Every structure is written in C-alpha cells, then in structure tokens.
C-alpha cells in the first residue's frame, strides 16, 4: 500500500524493537521523517539512520 508520507513526521514510541521498530521502519520507507525513542540509549542509537 502506498501511503505517500513525504514531508510528514511520525513519532513512534517503543520503537527500538518488535512491532514499534517494524512500524517505524515502514513509515520511513514510505517517506516519513521518523522520531524514535526507547528506554535504552544504546538501542535507540543502534536504530539511528
């Protein structure tokens, strides 16, 4: 499904693993600027793109 999220920003909480990580990745693939967060700084930084 094409969502055309160019120019949009998404905040995904709990996005360092599991469903949150998959959602953040999918939104980024559709063109959104994605803000991720998590409890462990090293996990957040390892997902940085």
mmJSON file of the N, C-alpha and C atoms, coordinates in Angstrom:
{"data_MODEL":{"atom_site":{
"group_PDB":["ATOM","ATOM","ATOM","ATOM","ATOM","ATOM","ATOM","ATOM","ATOM","ATOM","ATOM","ATOM","ATOM","ATOM","ATOM","ATOM","ATOM","ATOM","ATOM","ATOM","ATOM","ATOM","ATOM","ATOM","ATOM","ATOM","ATOM","ATOM","ATOM","ATOM","ATOM","ATOM","ATOM","ATOM","ATOM","ATOM","ATOM","ATOM","ATOM","ATOM","ATOM","ATOM","ATOM","ATOM","ATOM","ATOM","ATOM","ATOM","ATOM","ATOM","ATOM","ATOM","ATOM","ATOM","ATOM","ATOM","ATOM","ATOM","ATOM","ATOM","ATOM","ATOM","ATOM","ATOM","ATOM","ATOM","ATOM","ATOM","ATOM","ATOM","ATOM","ATOM","ATOM","ATOM","ATOM","ATOM","ATOM","ATOM","ATOM","ATOM","ATOM","ATOM","ATOM","ATOM","ATOM","ATOM","ATOM","ATOM","ATOM","ATOM","ATOM","ATOM","ATOM","ATOM","ATOM","ATOM","ATOM","ATOM","ATOM","ATOM","ATOM","ATOM","ATOM","ATOM","ATOM","ATOM","ATOM","ATOM","ATOM","ATOM","ATOM","ATOM","ATOM","ATOM","ATOM","ATOM","ATOM","ATOM","ATOM","ATOM","ATOM","ATOM","ATOM","ATOM","ATOM","ATOM","ATOM","ATOM","ATOM","ATOM","ATOM","ATOM","ATOM","ATOM","ATOM","ATOM","ATOM","ATOM","ATOM","ATOM","ATOM","ATOM","ATOM","ATOM","ATOM","ATOM","ATOM"],
"id":[1,2,3,4,5,6,7,8,9,10,11,12,13,14,15,16,17,18,19,20,21,22,23,24,25,26,27,28,29,30,31,32,33,34,35,36,37,38,39,40,41,42,43,44,45,46,47,48,49,50,51,52,53,54,55,56,57,58,59,60,61,62,63,64,65,66,67,68,69,70,71,72,73,74,75,76,77,78,79,80,81,82,83,84,85,86,87,88,89,90,91,92,93,94,95,96,97,98,99,100,101,102,103,104,105,106,107,108,109,110,111,112,113,114,115,116,117,118,119,120,121,122,123,124,125,126,127,128,129,130,131,132,133,134,135,136,137,138,139,140,141,142,143,144,145,146,147],
"type_symbol":["N","C","C","N","C","C","N","C","C","N","C","C","N","C","C","N","C","C","N","C","C","N","C","C","N","C","C","N","C","C","N","C","C","N","C","C","N","C","C","N","C","C","N","C","C","N","C","C","N","C","C","N","C","C","N","C","C","N","C","C","N","C","C","N","C","C","N","C","C","N","C","C","N","C","C","N","C","C","N","C","C","N","C","C","N","C","C","N","C","C","N","C","C","N","C","C","N","C","C","N","C","C","N","C","C","N","C","C","N","C","C","N","C","C","N","C","C","N","C","C","N","C","C","N","C","C","N","C","C","N","C","C","N","C","C","N","C","C","N","C","C","N","C","C","N","C","C"],
"label_atom_id":["N","CA","C","N","CA","C","N","CA","C","N","CA","C","N","CA","C","N","CA","C","N","CA","C","N","CA","C","N","CA","C","N","CA","C","N","CA","C","N","CA","C","N","CA","C","N","CA","C","N","CA","C","N","CA","C","N","CA","C","N","CA","C","N","CA","C","N","CA","C","N","CA","C","N","CA","C","N","CA","C","N","CA","C","N","CA","C","N","CA","C","N","CA","C","N","CA","C","N","CA","C","N","CA","C","N","CA","C","N","CA","C","N","CA","C","N","CA","C","N","CA","C","N","CA","C","N","CA","C","N","CA","C","N","CA","C","N","CA","C","N","CA","C","N","CA","C","N","CA","C","N","CA","C","N","CA","C","N","CA","C","N","CA","C","N","CA","C","N","CA","C"],
"label_alt_id":[null,null,null,null,null,null,null,null,null,null,null,null,null,null,null,null,null,null,null,null,null,null,null,null,null,null,null,null,null,null,null,null,null,null,null,null,null,null,null,null,null,null,null,null,null,null,null,null,null,null,null,null,null,null,null,null,null,null,null,null,null,null,null,null,null,null,null,null,null,null,null,null,null,null,null,null,null,null,null,null,null,null,null,null,null,null,null,null,null,null,null,null,null,null,null,null,null,null,null,null,null,null,null,null,null,null,null,null,null,null,null,null,null,null,null,null,null,null,null,null,null,null,null,null,null,null,null,null,null,null,null,null,null,null,null,null,null,null,null,null,null,null,null,null,null,null,null],
"label_comp_id":["UNK","UNK","UNK","UNK","UNK","UNK","UNK","UNK","UNK","UNK","UNK","UNK","UNK","UNK","UNK","UNK","UNK","UNK","UNK","UNK","UNK","UNK","UNK","UNK","UNK","UNK","UNK","UNK","UNK","UNK","UNK","UNK","UNK","UNK","UNK","UNK","UNK","UNK","UNK","UNK","UNK","UNK","UNK","UNK","UNK","UNK","UNK","UNK","UNK","UNK","UNK","UNK","UNK","UNK","UNK","UNK","UNK","UNK","UNK","UNK","UNK","UNK","UNK","UNK","UNK","UNK","UNK","UNK","UNK","UNK","UNK","UNK","UNK","UNK","UNK","UNK","UNK","UNK","UNK","UNK","UNK","UNK","UNK","UNK","UNK","UNK","UNK","UNK","UNK","UNK","UNK","UNK","UNK","UNK","UNK","UNK","UNK","UNK","UNK","UNK","UNK","UNK","UNK","UNK","UNK","UNK","UNK","UNK","UNK","UNK","UNK","UNK","UNK","UNK","UNK","UNK","UNK","UNK","UNK","UNK","UNK","UNK","UNK","UNK","UNK","UNK","UNK","UNK","UNK","UNK","UNK","UNK","UNK","UNK","UNK","UNK","UNK","UNK","UNK","UNK","UNK","UNK","UNK","UNK","UNK","UNK","UNK"],
"label_asym_id":["A","A","A","A","A","A","A","A","A","A","A","A","A","A","A","A","A","A","A","A","A","A","A","A","A","A","A","A","A","A","A","A","A","A","A","A","A","A","A","A","A","A","A","A","A","A","A","A","A","A","A","A","A","A","A","A","A","A","A","A","A","A","A","A","A","A","A","A","A","A","A","A","A","A","A","A","A","A","A","A","A","A","A","A","A","A","A","A","A","A","A","A","A","A","A","A","A","A","A","A","A","A","A","A","A","A","A","A","A","A","A","A","A","A","A","A","A","A","A","A","A","A","A","A","A","A","A","A","A","A","A","A","A","A","A","A","A","A","A","A","A","A","A","A","A","A","A"],
"label_entity_id":["1","1","1","1","1","1","1","1","1","1","1","1","1","1","1","1","1","1","1","1","1","1","1","1","1","1","1","1","1","1","1","1","1","1","1","1","1","1","1","1","1","1","1","1","1","1","1","1","1","1","1","1","1","1","1","1","1","1","1","1","1","1","1","1","1","1","1","1","1","1","1","1","1","1","1","1","1","1","1","1","1","1","1","1","1","1","1","1","1","1","1","1","1","1","1","1","1","1","1","1","1","1","1","1","1","1","1","1","1","1","1","1","1","1","1","1","1","1","1","1","1","1","1","1","1","1","1","1","1","1","1","1","1","1","1","1","1","1","1","1","1","1","1","1","1","1","1"],
"label_seq_id":[1,1,1,2,2,2,3,3,3,4,4,4,5,5,5,6,6,6,7,7,7,8,8,8,9,9,9,10,10,10,11,11,11,12,12,12,13,13,13,14,14,14,15,15,15,16,16,16,17,17,17,18,18,18,19,19,19,20,20,20,21,21,21,22,22,22,23,23,23,24,24,24,25,25,25,26,26,26,27,27,27,28,28,28,29,29,29,30,30,30,31,31,31,32,32,32,33,33,33,34,34,34,35,35,35,36,36,36,37,37,37,38,38,38,39,39,39,40,40,40,41,41,41,42,42,42,43,43,43,44,44,44,45,45,45,46,46,46,47,47,47,48,48,48,49,49,49],
"pdbx_PDB_ins_code":[null,null,null,null,null,null,null,null,null,null,null,null,null,null,null,null,null,null,null,null,null,null,null,null,null,null,null,null,null,null,null,null,null,null,null,null,null,null,null,null,null,null,null,null,null,null,null,null,null,null,null,null,null,null,null,null,null,null,null,null,null,null,null,null,null,null,null,null,null,null,null,null,null,null,null,null,null,null,null,null,null,null,null,null,null,null,null,null,null,null,null,null,null,null,null,null,null,null,null,null,null,null,null,null,null,null,null,null,null,null,null,null,null,null,null,null,null,null,null,null,null,null,null,null,null,null,null,null,null,null,null,null,null,null,null,null,null,null,null,null,null,null,null,null,null,null,null],
"Cartn_x":[0.846,0.0,0.898,0.619,1.386,0.737,1.475,0.924,1.348,2.427,2.92,3.063,4.031,4.246,5.377,5.746,6.779,6.375,7.305,7.033,6.291,5.99,5.288,6.293,5.97,6.805,5.988,6.612,5.932,6.762,6.109,6.745,6.255,7.186,6.827,7.467,6.645,7.175,7.42,8.376,8.717,9.237,10.036,10.403,11.783,12.357,13.677,13.614,12.423,12.291,10.827,10.627,9.285,8.429,7.148,6.171,6.508,6.931,7.281,8.406,9.407,10.524,10.043,9.172,8.635,7.793,6.998,6.179,7.068,8.08,8.994,9.689,10.116,10.786,9.843,8.616,7.633,7.308,7.157,6.875,8.042,9.264,10.447,10.526,10.201,10.207,9.186,8.108,7.071,7.393,8.541,8.987,8.856,8.323,8.157,9.485,9.639,10.738,10.263,11.0,10.539,11.394,10.723,11.375,11.138,12.239,12.102,12.544,12.051,12.515,12.483,13.138,13.174,13.822,13.829,14.384,15.9,16.503,17.955,18.591,19.443,20.075,20.834,21.53,22.303,21.404,20.208,19.28,18.714,18.428,17.93,18.996,20.229,21.319,21.622,21.43,21.704,20.659,19.5,18.45,18.508,19.434,19.567,19.925,19.246,19.542,19.836],
"Cartn_y":[-1.164,0.0,1.236,2.182,3.416,4.487,4.959,5.96,7.388,7.56,8.879,9.801,9.503,10.269,11.284,11.635,12.645,13.941,14.52,15.779,15.629,14.411,14.161,13.701,13.907,13.467,12.546,11.439,10.481,10.246,10.185,9.828,8.435,7.49,6.114,5.788,5.556,5.213,3.713,3.32,1.907,1.343,2.133,1.786,1.164,0.658,0.04,-1.461,-2.044,-3.482,-3.827,-5.016,-5.545,-4.771,-4.657,-4.012,-2.539,-1.85,-0.44,-0.219,-1.095,-0.994,-1.236,-2.216,-2.519,-1.356,-0.751,0.392,1.57,1.862,2.965,2.744,1.525,1.191,1.364,0.897,1.015,2.473,3.278,4.699,5.388,5.043,5.626,5.219,3.971,3.502,4.245,4.708,5.45,6.939,7.357,8.726,9.639,9.142,9.985,10.178,11.329,11.543,10.927,9.956,9.201,9.524,9.847,10.075,8.821,8.217,7.014,7.309,6.51,6.634,5.265,5.181,3.928,4.152,3.113,3.223,3.175,2.462,2.282,3.07,4.019,4.899,4.12,3.059,2.293,1.625,1.216,0.627,1.69,2.857,3.956,4.33,4.475,4.86,3.786,2.517,1.445,1.42,2.011,2.087,3.38,4.245,5.545,5.364,6.11,6.021,7.372],
"Cartn_z":[0.0,0.0,0.0,-0.849,-0.96,-0.095,0.904,1.819,1.486,0.708,0.322,1.535,2.377,3.595,3.476,2.259,2.042,2.738,3.496,4.179,5.496,5.895,7.157,8.206,9.472,10.58,11.47,11.897,12.765,14.021,15.167,16.432,16.788,16.911,17.25,18.593,19.61,20.926,20.996,21.813,21.931,20.623,19.93,18.556,18.404,19.493,19.376,19.141,19.234,18.965,18.693,18.192,17.991,17.013,17.364,16.49,16.273,17.317,17.179,16.182,16.207,15.263,13.835,13.654,12.324,11.796,12.659,12.248,11.86,12.676,12.374,11.039,10.797,9.536,8.351,8.486,7.405,7.096,8.131,7.927,7.22,7.613,6.973,5.504,5.207,3.818,2.964,3.588,2.87,2.761,3.317,3.138,4.343,5.442,6.628,7.35,7.976,8.915,10.225,10.748,11.911,13.13,14.222,15.507,16.336,16.817,17.63,19.058,19.997,21.373,22.035,23.154,23.893,25.246,26.05,27.396,27.415,26.467,26.461,25.321,25.694,24.712,23.646,24.038,23.054,22.011,22.395,21.421,20.486,21.029,20.194,19.172,19.622,18.723,17.693,18.027,17.062,15.949,16.176,15.159,14.365,14.711,14.048,12.58,11.686,10.245,9.698],
"occupancy":[1.0,1.0,1.0,1.0,1.0,1.0,1.0,1.0,1.0,1.0,1.0,1.0,1.0,1.0,1.0,1.0,1.0,1.0,1.0,1.0,1.0,1.0,1.0,1.0,1.0,1.0,1.0,1.0,1.0,1.0,1.0,1.0,1.0,1.0,1.0,1.0,1.0,1.0,1.0,1.0,1.0,1.0,1.0,1.0,1.0,1.0,1.0,1.0,1.0,1.0,1.0,1.0,1.0,1.0,1.0,1.0,1.0,1.0,1.0,1.0,1.0,1.0,1.0,1.0,1.0,1.0,1.0,1.0,1.0,1.0,1.0,1.0,1.0,1.0,1.0,1.0,1.0,1.0,1.0,1.0,1.0,1.0,1.0,1.0,1.0,1.0,1.0,1.0,1.0,1.0,1.0,1.0,1.0,1.0,1.0,1.0,1.0,1.0,1.0,1.0,1.0,1.0,1.0,1.0,1.0,1.0,1.0,1.0,1.0,1.0,1.0,1.0,1.0,1.0,1.0,1.0,1.0,1.0,1.0,1.0,1.0,1.0,1.0,1.0,1.0,1.0,1.0,1.0,1.0,1.0,1.0,1.0,1.0,1.0,1.0,1.0,1.0,1.0,1.0,1.0,1.0,1.0,1.0,1.0,1.0,1.0,1.0],
"B_iso_or_equiv":[0.0,0.0,0.0,0.0,0.0,0.0,0.0,0.0,0.0,0.0,0.0,0.0,0.0,0.0,0.0,0.0,0.0,0.0,0.0,0.0,0.0,0.0,0.0,0.0,0.0,0.0,0.0,0.0,0.0,0.0,0.0,0.0,0.0,0.0,0.0,0.0,0.0,0.0,0.0,0.0,0.0,0.0,0.0,0.0,0.0,0.0,0.0,0.0,0.0,0.0,0.0,0.0,0.0,0.0,0.0,0.0,0.0,0.0,0.0,0.0,0.0,0.0,0.0,0.0,0.0,0.0,0.0,0.0,0.0,0.0,0.0,0.0,0.0,0.0,0.0,0.0,0.0,0.0,0.0,0.0,0.0,0.0,0.0,0.0,0.0,0.0,0.0,0.0,0.0,0.0,0.0,0.0,0.0,0.0,0.0,0.0,0.0,0.0,0.0,0.0,0.0,0.0,0.0,0.0,0.0,0.0,0.0,0.0,0.0,0.0,0.0,0.0,0.0,0.0,0.0,0.0,0.0,0.0,0.0,0.0,0.0,0.0,0.0,0.0,0.0,0.0,0.0,0.0,0.0,0.0,0.0,0.0,0.0,0.0,0.0,0.0,0.0,0.0,0.0,0.0,0.0,0.0,0.0,0.0,0.0,0.0,0.0],
"pdbx_formal_charge":[null,null,null,null,null,null,null,null,null,null,null,null,null,null,null,null,null,null,null,null,null,null,null,null,null,null,null,null,null,null,null,null,null,null,null,null,null,null,null,null,null,null,null,null,null,null,null,null,null,null,null,null,null,null,null,null,null,null,null,null,null,null,null,null,null,null,null,null,null,null,null,null,null,null,null,null,null,null,null,null,null,null,null,null,null,null,null,null,null,null,null,null,null,null,null,null,null,null,null,null,null,null,null,null,null,null,null,null,null,null,null,null,null,null,null,null,null,null,null,null,null,null,null,null,null,null,null,null,null,null,null,null,null,null,null,null,null,null,null,null,null,null,null,null,null,null,null],
"auth_seq_id":[1,1,1,2,2,2,3,3,3,4,4,4,5,5,5,6,6,6,7,7,7,8,8,8,9,9,9,10,10,10,11,11,11,12,12,12,13,13,13,14,14,14,15,15,15,16,16,16,17,17,17,18,18,18,19,19,19,20,20,20,21,21,21,22,22,22,23,23,23,24,24,24,25,25,25,26,26,26,27,27,27,28,28,28,29,29,29,30,30,30,31,31,31,32,32,32,33,33,33,34,34,34,35,35,35,36,36,36,37,37,37,38,38,38,39,39,39,40,40,40,41,41,41,42,42,42,43,43,43,44,44,44,45,45,45,46,46,46,47,47,47,48,48,48,49,49,49],
"auth_comp_id":["UNK","UNK","UNK","UNK","UNK","UNK","UNK","UNK","UNK","UNK","UNK","UNK","UNK","UNK","UNK","UNK","UNK","UNK","UNK","UNK","UNK","UNK","UNK","UNK","UNK","UNK","UNK","UNK","UNK","UNK","UNK","UNK","UNK","UNK","UNK","UNK","UNK","UNK","UNK","UNK","UNK","UNK","UNK","UNK","UNK","UNK","UNK","UNK","UNK","UNK","UNK","UNK","UNK","UNK","UNK","UNK","UNK","UNK","UNK","UNK","UNK","UNK","UNK","UNK","UNK","UNK","UNK","UNK","UNK","UNK","UNK","UNK","UNK","UNK","UNK","UNK","UNK","UNK","UNK","UNK","UNK","UNK","UNK","UNK","UNK","UNK","UNK","UNK","UNK","UNK","UNK","UNK","UNK","UNK","UNK","UNK","UNK","UNK","UNK","UNK","UNK","UNK","UNK","UNK","UNK","UNK","UNK","UNK","UNK","UNK","UNK","UNK","UNK","UNK","UNK","UNK","UNK","UNK","UNK","UNK","UNK","UNK","UNK","UNK","UNK","UNK","UNK","UNK","UNK","UNK","UNK","UNK","UNK","UNK","UNK","UNK","UNK","UNK","UNK","UNK","UNK","UNK","UNK","UNK","UNK","UNK","UNK"],
"auth_asym_id":["A","A","A","A","A","A","A","A","A","A","A","A","A","A","A","A","A","A","A","A","A","A","A","A","A","A","A","A","A","A","A","A","A","A","A","A","A","A","A","A","A","A","A","A","A","A","A","A","A","A","A","A","A","A","A","A","A","A","A","A","A","A","A","A","A","A","A","A","A","A","A","A","A","A","A","A","A","A","A","A","A","A","A","A","A","A","A","A","A","A","A","A","A","A","A","A","A","A","A","A","A","A","A","A","A","A","A","A","A","A","A","A","A","A","A","A","A","A","A","A","A","A","A","A","A","A","A","A","A","A","A","A","A","A","A","A","A","A","A","A","A","A","A","A","A","A","A"],
"auth_atom_id":["N","CA","C","N","CA","C","N","CA","C","N","CA","C","N","CA","C","N","CA","C","N","CA","C","N","CA","C","N","CA","C","N","CA","C","N","CA","C","N","CA","C","N","CA","C","N","CA","C","N","CA","C","N","CA","C","N","CA","C","N","CA","C","N","CA","C","N","CA","C","N","CA","C","N","CA","C","N","CA","C","N","CA","C","N","CA","C","N","CA","C","N","CA","C","N","CA","C","N","CA","C","N","CA","C","N","CA","C","N","CA","C","N","CA","C","N","CA","C","N","CA","C","N","CA","C","N","CA","C","N","CA","C","N","CA","C","N","CA","C","N","CA","C","N","CA","C","N","CA","C","N","CA","C","N","CA","C","N","CA","C","N","CA","C","N","CA","C","N","CA","C"],
"pdbx_PDB_model_num":[1,1,1,1,1,1,1,1,1,1,1,1,1,1,1,1,1,1,1,1,1,1,1,1,1,1,1,1,1,1,1,1,1,1,1,1,1,1,1,1,1,1,1,1,1,1,1,1,1,1,1,1,1,1,1,1,1,1,1,1,1,1,1,1,1,1,1,1,1,1,1,1,1,1,1,1,1,1,1,1,1,1,1,1,1,1,1,1,1,1,1,1,1,1,1,1,1,1,1,1,1,1,1,1,1,1,1,1,1,1,1,1,1,1,1,1,1,1,1,1,1,1,1,1,1,1,1,1,1,1,1,1,1,1,1,1,1,1,1,1,1,1,1,1,1,1,1]
}}}
